[in-house]
Amino acid sequence: MKELNDTVELLWGKLENWGDQAVLLLPNLLVALLILIATFYVAGFLRNWLEKFIGRFSHSASVNNLILTLLYIAMVGVGFFLALNVLGLDKLVVSLLAGVGILGLALGFAFQDIAANFISGVIIAVQKPFRVGDMIETNDYTGVIERITLRTIDIRQVTGELVWLPNKMVFENPVTNFSVRGTRRVDLEVGVSYGEDLEQVQQVVIEALQEVKNRIKTRDIEVMYDAFGDSSINFKARFWITYNRQVDYVGAKSDAIIRIKKAFDANDIMIPFPIRTLDFGIKGGEKLSEEIETITASIKNGRRQDGEGQNG
């Protein structure tokens, strides 16, 4: 019974001690609570003010939201650590900072790809090498950008598929932006017969392409011969068009082919089919006529021998 009384007295003493400490700590608790309330209020006010201020310099919603979120978390963190300091928990603050550092290092190794995509997304959002709606080509994908986030770039290919490309892949590889200038050059490969007047062909092609769809008329049409082909002399017809969508390029190229074909037909200019010539008269060989005579003689001799065998 005495041991029980001693235990109860010990517990009661502990409770009284904690109660006394809580009473002494009550002013500090109120101050710490006021600091936290003031911190959240000030952080919210500054975030709203900075949102309007940053919007004057940056038009990227993703980057603006990232900056504002980081600033808000930093301000709340400062208020939280000040509250702990008022409560006399300095050692806890140091332990928390050390724990956050170790945790951040571990997460950095575990999610390094995610972090790389995130950082690449921030850089892309700041530099703005392309925008939503641009036609780009990167990593063997060609299409229109539908959305840019801090993790991926969403590209709608010309065949309709939607591709989510990680920002790291886009950032580390070449990107061709077809929409950045609003113009594009069309290169059309054509071949004509060896018997044609090449200067006349040039003039016919230039006249045929004058009214092609979307052509920029302030820039000259170029017709340049560049190769002797197996059955034709090849040239490139080049002209510039206004470019907003891929259909502008494809449509202009199709229209150019139709116009060149009609112009060639009207001027009796031939686009040759592939031709193969068998030449048996080269050095060390025999002429084709001699080969035919030899084959014909062999057939006749065979028939004559068959006839003599039947008579016998």
Secondary structure by P-SEA (a helix, b strand, c coil): caaaaaaaaaaaaaaaaaaaaaaaaaaaaaaaaaaaaaaaaaaaaaaaaaaaaaaaccccaaaaaaaaaaaaaaaaaaaaaaaaaaacaaaaaaaaaaaaaaaaaaaaaacaaaaaaaaaaaaaaaaccccccccccccccccccccccccbbbbbccccccccccaaaaaabbbbbcccccbbbbbbbbbbccccaaaaaaaaaaaaacccccccccbbbbbbbcccccccbbbbbbbccccccaaaaaaaaaaaaaaaaaaaaaaccccccbbbbbbccccccccaaaaaaaaaaaaaaaaaaaaaaaac
